[in-house]
Amino acid sequence: MLTVFTVGQKYKKIGILGGMGPEATAELYLKIIKIFQDKFGAKYDSDYPEIMIYNLPLPDVVEKIDQSSKIKEMLVKGVQKLESWGVDFIAIPCNTVNFFLPEMRTAVSIPILSILEETAKEVNKLELKKVAVLGTEMTISSGIYQKVLPDISLIVPKLEQQQEITEIILNVLAGKKIKSDLQKLKSIIKELKINGAEKVILGCTELPLLIKESEDTINTIDILAKEIVKKCINLEEK
């Protein structure tokens, strides 16, 4: 059974640890607002929840992580800062930094939603058996998606494909939405589908900023936004 929801009721305060990257953080915020408008008829300022966004400028995590101790320390301090601001839970619109999720969860007493765990729930809900994952080099090499999807056959990009994906992600981070990048990304997705992937997880939050949603892809920003709203309004299965 679902909790009855009335627009304007008291919401949980949302904390977003963003900046990884900044535009993906903004996209998540806009998606949350759009859900309140489209699904719940939010109209007035008072119809929306409190959202605290901390834009944390981390060292590079796209190509490789050279400063893992520093990054872990910054992430831990980031979630602690959000907790000190009085948020009820935290979400992080970045797949790669889920590598440090255990340390972040240990550092605070409030829940931290995992974009990976929520995506894994969606994959299992769809009863998929074989999926592909696109993401940063760290996301792919660390095996963090394999950990949340142990019973699913995962396809990862070939080396040359990964190099192209990394270049695409860096371009999007720089605000460059290049037509040739879109064509490369579509071509990689098509090849992964030919190789047996039922769906392709856009496991970097920059990728949905370039390519429109399709039946072939799973948009991790969308999944996180929907789960944030559910938690915010207590619209969870009892």
C-alpha positions as CSV (number, residue, x, y, z in Angstrom):
1,M,0.0,0.0,0.0
2,L,1.2,3.5,-0.7
3,T,1.3,6.4,1.7
4,V,-1.3,9.1,0.8
5,F,0.4,12.2,-0.4
6,T,-0.9,15.8,-0.5
7,V,1.0,18.5,-2.2
8,G,2.4,21.0,0.3
9,Q,2.6,18.6,3.2
10,K,5.7,18.5,5.4
11,Y,8.6,17.1,3.4
12,K,11.9,15.6,4.4
13,K,14.8,18.0,3.7
14,I,16.8,16.9,0.7
15,G,20.6,17.1,0.8
16,I,22.5,16.9,-2.5
17,L,26.3,16.5,-2.6
18,G,26.9,17.8,-6.1
19,G,29.7,19.2,-8.3
20,M,30.5,15.8,-9.9
21,G,29.8,17.3,-12.3
22,P,28.0,20.7,-11.7
23,E,25.7,20.4,-14.8
24,A,24.6,16.9,-13.8
25,T,23.8,18.3,-10.3
26,A,21.7,21.1,-11.9
27,E,19.9,18.5,-14.1
28,L,19.0,16.4,-11.0
29,Y,17.6,19.5,-9.3
30,L,15.4,20.3,-12.3
31,K,14.2,16.7,-12.5
32,I,13.1,16.8,-8.9
33,I,11.2,20.0,-9.5
34,K,9.6,18.6,-12.6
35,I,8.4,15.5,-10.8
36,F,6.6,17.7,-8.2
37,Q,5.0,19.7,-11.0
38,D,4.0,16.9,-13.3
39,K,3.0,14.2,-10.8
40,F,1.8,16.2,-7.8
41,G,0.6,19.5,-9.3
42,A,3.1,21.7,-7.5
43,K,2.3,25.3,-8.3
44,Y,3.4,27.6,-5.5
45,D,6.8,28.0,-3.9
46,S,5.4,26.3,-0.8
47,D,4.6,23.2,-2.8
48,Y,8.2,22.3,-3.1
49,P,10.6,20.7,-0.6
50,E,13.7,22.3,1.0
51,I,16.8,21.2,-1.0
52,M,20.3,21.9,0.2
53,I,22.9,21.6,-2.6
54,Y,26.6,21.5,-1.7
55,N,28.6,21.8,-4.9
56,L,31.9,20.1,-4.0
57,P,34.8,20.7,-6.5
58,L,36.6,17.4,-6.3
59,P,39.9,16.6,-8.0
60,D,39.4,14.7,-11.3
61,V,37.6,11.3,-11.0
62,V,36.9,10.9,-14.7
63,E,40.2,9.6,-16.1
64,K,41.7,8.2,-12.9
65,I,41.8,8.8,-9.2
66,D,45.3,9.9,-8.2
67,Q,44.3,11.5,-4.9
68,S,42.0,8.9,-3.4
69,S,42.8,9.8,0.2
70,K,42.1,13.5,-0.4
71,I,38.9,12.7,-2.4
72,K,37.6,10.4,0.4
73,E,38.3,13.0,3.0
74,M,36.5,15.7,0.9
75,L,33.5,13.5,0.4
76,V,33.3,12.6,4.0
77,K,33.5,16.3,5.0
78,G,30.9,17.0,2.3
79,V,28.3,14.7,3.7
80,Q,29.0,15.8,7.2
81,K,28.5,19.4,6.2
82,L,25.1,18.5,4.7
83,E,24.1,16.7,7.8
84,S,25.0,19.7,9.9
85,W,22.7,21.8,7.7
86,G,19.8,19.7,9.0
87,V,19.0,17.6,5.9
88,D,17.1,14.3,6.4
89,F,19.0,12.3,3.8
90,I,21.6,12.8,1.1
91,A,21.8,11.9,-2.6
92,I,24.9,12.2,-4.8
93,P,24.4,12.5,-8.6
94,C,27.7,10.8,-9.4
95,N,28.3,7.1,-10.1
96,T,32.1,7.0,-9.7
97,V,32.3,8.3,-6.1
98,N,30.1,5.4,-4.9
99,F,33.5,3.7,-4.6
100,F,33.7,5.7,-1.4
101,L,30.1,5.2,-0.3
102,P,30.9,2.9,2.7
103,E,33.2,5.6,4.2
104,M,30.6,8.3,3.6
105,R,27.8,6.3,5.2
106,T,29.9,5.6,8.2
107,A,30.6,9.3,8.7
108,V,27.0,10.4,9.1
109,S,23.9,9.2,10.9
110,I,21.4,10.0,8.1
111,P,20.7,7.8,5.0
112,I,22.7,8.3,1.8
113,L,20.9,7.2,-1.3
114,S,23.1,5.3,-3.8
115,I,22.6,6.0,-7.5
116,L,24.1,2.6,-8.1
117,E,21.9,0.7,-5.7
118,E,18.8,2.4,-7.1
119,T,19.8,1.6,-10.6
120,A,20.4,-2.0,-9.6
121,K,16.8,-2.1,-8.2
122,E,15.5,-0.9,-11.6
123,V,17.5,-3.5,-13.5
124,N,16.2,-6.2,-11.2
125,K,12.6,-4.8,-11.5
126,L,12.9,-5.0,-15.3
127,E,14.1,-8.6,-14.9
128,L,17.1,-8.0,-17.1
129,K,19.7,-10.7,-17.5
130,K,22.4,-8.9,-19.5
131,V,23.1,-5.2,-19.4
132,A,26.0,-3.0,-20.5
133,V,27.5,-0.2,-18.4
134,L,29.0,3.1,-19.7
135,G,30.9,5.3,-17.3
136,T,34.2,6.8,-16.2
137,E,37.3,4.6,-16.3
138,M,37.2,4.4,-12.5
139,T,33.5,3.3,-12.5
140,I,34.3,0.5,-15.0
141,S,37.7,-0.6,-13.6
142,S,36.7,-0.6,-9.9
143,G,33.8,-3.1,-10.6
144,I,31.3,-1.1,-8.5
145,Y,28.4,-2.0,-10.7
146,Q,29.4,-5.7,-10.6
147,K,29.1,-5.5,-6.8
148,V,25.5,-4.2,-6.9
149,L,24.5,-6.5,-9.8
150,P,26.2,-9.8,-8.9
151,D,23.6,-11.9,-10.6
152,I,23.5,-9.9,-13.9
153,S,25.8,-10.5,-16.8
154,L,27.5,-7.1,-17.4
155,I,29.1,-6.0,-20.6
156,V,31.7,-3.2,-20.4
157,P,33.2,-1.1,-23.3
158,K,36.3,-2.2,-25.1
159,L,39.4,-0.2,-24.5
160,E,39.0,2.0,-27.6
161,Q,35.3,2.6,-26.7
162,Q,36.2,3.5,-23.2
163,Q,38.7,6.1,-24.5
164,E,36.0,7.6,-26.6
165,I,33.5,7.6,-23.7
166,T,36.1,9.4,-21.4
167,E,36.6,12.1,-24.1
168,I,32.9,12.5,-24.4
169,I,32.4,12.9,-20.6
170,L,35.2,15.4,-20.4
171,N,33.6,17.4,-23.3
172,V,30.3,17.5,-21.5
173,L,31.9,18.5,-18.3
174,A,33.4,21.5,-20.2
175,G,29.9,22.4,-21.5
176,K,30.5,21.0,-25.0
177,K,27.7,19.1,-26.5
178,I,29.3,18.0,-29.8
179,K,27.3,16.3,-32.6
180,S,30.1,13.9,-33.4
181,D,30.3,12.8,-29.7
182,L,26.6,12.0,-29.8
183,Q,27.1,9.9,-32.9
184,K,30.0,8.1,-31.3
185,L,27.9,7.4,-28.2
186,K,25.0,6.1,-30.2
187,S,27.4,3.8,-32.2
188,I,28.8,2.4,-29.0
189,I,25.4,1.8,-27.6
190,K,24.3,0.1,-30.8
191,E,27.4,-2.2,-30.7
192,L,26.7,-3.1,-27.1
193,K,23.1,-4.0,-28.0
194,I,24.4,-6.2,-30.9
195,N,26.6,-7.9,-28.4
196,G,23.6,-9.0,-26.3
197,A,22.9,-6.1,-23.9
198,E,19.2,-5.8,-23.2
199,K,19.8,-2.3,-21.9
200,V,22.7,0.1,-21.6
201,I,23.2,1.8,-18.2
202,L,24.3,5.5,-18.6
203,G,26.5,5.0,-15.6
204,C,27.9,8.5,-15.7
205,T,25.6,11.4,-15.0
206,E,27.2,13.5,-17.8
207,L,26.0,11.0,-20.5
208,P,22.3,11.7,-20.2
209,L,23.1,15.4,-20.7
210,L,24.2,14.5,-24.3
211,I,21.9,11.7,-25.4
212,K,18.1,11.7,-25.2
213,E,16.4,8.8,-23.4
214,S,15.5,5.8,-25.4
215,E,14.3,2.2,-24.9
216,D,17.9,1.1,-25.1
217,T,19.2,3.1,-22.2
218,I,18.8,3.4,-18.4
219,N,19.2,7.0,-17.2
220,T,20.7,7.0,-13.7
221,I,19.9,10.7,-13.1
222,D,16.2,9.9,-13.7
223,I,16.3,6.9,-11.3
224,L,17.9,8.9,-8.6
225,A,15.5,11.8,-8.9
226,K,12.5,9.6,-8.6
227,E,13.9,7.9,-5.5
228,I,14.7,11.2,-3.9
229,V,11.1,12.4,-4.4
230,K,9.8,9.1,-2.9
231,K,11.9,9.5,0.1
232,C,11.2,13.2,0.5
233,I,7.4,12.7,0.7
234,N,7.5,9.2,2.4
235,L,5.8,7.7,-0.7
236,E,7.2,4.3,-0.1
237,E,5.7,0.9,0.0
238,K,4.6,-0.2,3.5
